[in-house]
Amino acid sequence: MAIERDPRLAARLRRRFDHANVVVVERDALEVPLPKQPYRVVANIPFAITTALLGRLLDEPRADLQTGALILGFQGARRFAHPRPASARILWWSARYELRLLRRIPGSSFSPPSPVAAAALLVTVRRPPLIPSAHQRAFLSLVAMALADRRAPVGHALAPIFSRRQLHRLLHDLKMSRTEAIGELTVEQWSTVSAAMVAFVDRSRWPPATTWRSLAQPGSAPPASLRQ
């Protein structure tokens, strides 16, 4: 299935791929229904809708997307593939998928040339995921609260949730000191923090539930699991 919004380009695609196993869909990629069975995506994403389109593919806790080979803006690719993601949303993606920046692509590689560099980003589903689907809401609420100030010490950022004894054990498991910045946690470390909260912390101490809309970029619909 090839998705193209521009009627002229869609017509060119139909002429070029006149095969029974190729269907050209003339529609906006942000609106076309996604497959309800495992699928793969190969795309040169318009830079202006990168986050919104990735949100459509990665927000939902289902693992229907198996692999994505994507070309997008270089700065965006660096942000998405960073080992210490800066936002709750990207951390959620990273907990469910591996996001790997394969290489930088100079703007001169495009026709017409692009004023900015691009990058090839490989997206592969994690098996098993670092965060279970059932813990999505708890994980997002935890990360959104703790990352309110990325420079805050870990001990301070997590103190409202964990008791002193729990926090001491958790920091030992994370191999971190109380004074290291909360923004230095990797997605693997965040999965450890989330699992500890779900397993050992009374729900009365959990952060208030965070709606997905408060985390998503404008124009992105929240996943069904978090719609209110």
C-alpha positions, -999 to +999 in steps of 0.1 A: +000+000+000+015+033-011+000+065+005+002+098-013-019+129-007-009+148-039-032+137-068-006+143-094+020+122-076-006+095-068-013+092-105+024+089-113+027+061-087-003+042-102+014+043-137+048+033-123+034+005-101+007-011-122+008-044-103-019-064-087+000-064-053+004-026-052-025-003-041-020+035-042-041+053-017-047+090-024-051+103+012-033+121+040-010+097+059-022+113+092-058+101+084-056+068+066-066+039+088-037+018+099-036-020+093-051-041+121-025-068+116+013-066+119+028-044+092+060-026+081+065+010+070+090+025+045+087+062+042+103+095+034+083+116+060+075+152+053+096+170+080+067+192+091+046+162+102+073+139+116+062+139+152+025+136+144+031+107+120+054+089+144+028+094+170+002+076+148+026+047+144+040+044+180+016+059+205-007+029+208+004+002+232-003-025+205+028-037+186+012-038+152+041-019+136+069-044+133+096-024+115+099+012+102+126+023+078+121+061+078+138+092+064+132+123+084+149+155+095+184+149+111+177+169+142+144+151+148+161+117+143+188+125+168+161+135+194+140+104+188+170+080+189+188+096+219+197+071+246+182+095+272+150+108+257+139+142+268+101+136+270+076+111+283+062+105+249+096+096+233+104+075+263+072+055+258+081+050+222+116+039+232+103+014+257+082-003+231+105+001+201+142+004+194+148+037+176+182+037+158+197+064+138+215+047+109+231+075+091+230+112+082+218+121+047+230+154+033+204+178+018+222+176-015+210+139-018+174+151-026+159+165-057+153+193-054+180+197-027+168+201+009+180+231+029+185+208+059+201+174+064+180+142+069+186+109+085+177+073+082+159+060+113+153+023+119+123+014+141+120-022+154+096-036+179+110-048+212+103-083+222+094-082+250+087-045+255+104-027+284+070-015+296+039-037+295+009-022+277-011-024+309+014+000+326+012+027+300-008+052+320+014+047+352+046+050+332+036+082+314+024+098+346+056+089+364+079+102+337+059+134+331+061+143+368+097+133+373+110+151+342+093+184+350+129+195+357+155+173+339+183+188+360+167+179+393+186+153+414+172+118+411+167+116+448+146+148+448+126+140+417+115+105+429+111+114+466+073+121+463+067+086+451+092+063+469+099+060+506+135+066+517+141+029+520+126+022+486+145+050+471+178+037+486+172+003+471+161+017+437+192+039+434+213+009+442+196-011+414+200+019+390+237+023+400+231+060+405+237+085+433+210+107+447+226+138+432+227+127+396+202+145+373+169+127+366+174+135+329+204+112+328+182+080+331+182+058+301+150+041+289+161+009+305+166+026+338+131+042+335+117+008+330+133-003+363+118+027+381+084+021+366+084-016+375+094-007+411+066+018+415+040-006+401+052-035+423+061-018+456+045+016+459+010+021+472-013+036+445-020+066+468+016+077+462+015+074+424+016+106+403-018+119+392-029+103+359-016+122+329-037+125+298-020+118+265-032+150+250-011+169+274+020+151+261+012+149+224+019+175+199-010+196+185-029+176+159-021+142+173-050+122+186-044+104+219-043+066+218-075+049+227-061+035+259-057+071+273-087+089+258-110+105+283 
